[in-house]
Amino acid sequence: MRDVRVPPQRTETDEPARRRPEDVPTQEMPVIPADADEQESVLVRGRE
């Protein structure tokens, strides 16, 4: 968990991580792809 929270590029605390969600795809990534997947699934199902 420590490696995922603090990538090799940045060695700062969680403060900057929360400030820039773009630089921290760790917490935001799991949320963004999840929504995109759900939306895509709905669109695909609707087309089919």
C-alpha positions as CSV (number, residue, x, y, z in Angstrom):
1,M,0.0,0.0,0.0
2,R,2.9,2.4,0.8
3,D,4.3,1.9,-2.7
4,V,1.0,2.6,-4.4
5,R,0.3,5.6,-2.2
6,V,3.7,7.2,-2.8
7,P,4.8,6.6,-6.4
8,P,8.6,6.9,-7.2
9,Q,7.9,10.2,-9.0
10,R,6.7,12.0,-6.0
11,T,7.8,11.5,-2.4
12,E,5.4,14.0,-0.7
13,T,2.7,13.4,1.9
14,D,-1.0,12.7,1.2
15,E,-1.7,16.5,1.2
16,P,-0.5,17.2,-2.4
17,A,-1.9,13.9,-3.5
18,R,-5.4,14.9,-2.5
19,R,-4.9,18.4,-4.0
20,R,-4.0,17.0,-7.4
21,P,-6.2,13.9,-8.3
22,E,-4.6,13.9,-11.7
23,D,-1.2,13.2,-10.3
24,V,-2.6,10.6,-8.0
25,P,-4.4,8.1,-10.2
26,T,-4.2,5.6,-7.4
27,Q,-7.4,6.7,-5.6
28,E,-9.1,8.5,-8.5
29,M,-8.3,5.8,-11.1
30,P,-10.3,3.1,-9.5
31,V,-13.2,5.5,-9.4
32,I,-13.0,6.9,-12.9
33,P,-12.7,3.6,-14.8
34,A,-15.5,2.2,-12.7
35,D,-17.8,4.9,-13.8
36,A,-16.6,4.8,-17.4
37,D,-17.1,1.0,-17.4
38,E,-20.6,1.3,-16.1
39,Q,-21.5,4.0,-18.6
40,E,-20.0,2.0,-21.5
41,S,-21.8,-1.1,-20.5
42,V,-25.1,0.8,-20.5
43,L,-24.4,2.3,-23.9
44,V,-23.3,-1.0,-25.3
45,R,-26.4,-2.8,-23.9
46,G,-28.7,-0.1,-25.2
47,R,-27.2,-0.4,-28.7
48,E,-27.5,-4.2,-28.7
